[in-house]
Amino acid sequence: MTGTELLQETSGCIDIVDLALCLFIHEVCNDCQFEHVSGSDFAYFMNLKLTGRAVAVRPKENLRVCYMVFSVSQTIRPRERGKLWAEEFLKRCGISKSYYDKHRGDVCGKGTTKENRNFRESIDKAVESAKRLKLRPMAARQFPI
């Protein structure tokens, strides 16, 4: 069984990307980098599940999607699973691995636009927020009613 086949089998049973991270990323990317979609459909998409509505990358957003994919892949353990997730997720987005390898850090470059800097900061904040939420004990979490 190849790594991709194993990842697809695993994604049917467990979440590869933490649900909290999916929702924080959804808040940043919904109707901006991706066409408008519900939070639950986005979480299915992020976890490579075949159920849920298909999610499409908006025109001219591949660069930002690459940074988002790189950031999310860094949160997945074991690390090899993160690499496999990134490859499969990029395929579903219609982005080649060579484009990703060349451009995933472009929003961090010295000459990047203000919009790209803001996007990078929003993604970094989403990742950090999900990490903080995951580290807090359940009893200490505040949930809106």
MODAMO-V926260 format. One record per helix or strand of 3 or more residues. SS is the DSSP state (hx for helix, st for strand). FROM is the first residue (numbers start at 1). LEN is the number of residues. If there is no record, write none. Layout:
SS	FROM	LEN
SS	FROM	LEN
This chain:
hx	3	9
hx	19	11
hx	39	8
hx	62	12
hx	79	15
hx	97	7
hx	106	3
hx	114	22
hx	138	3
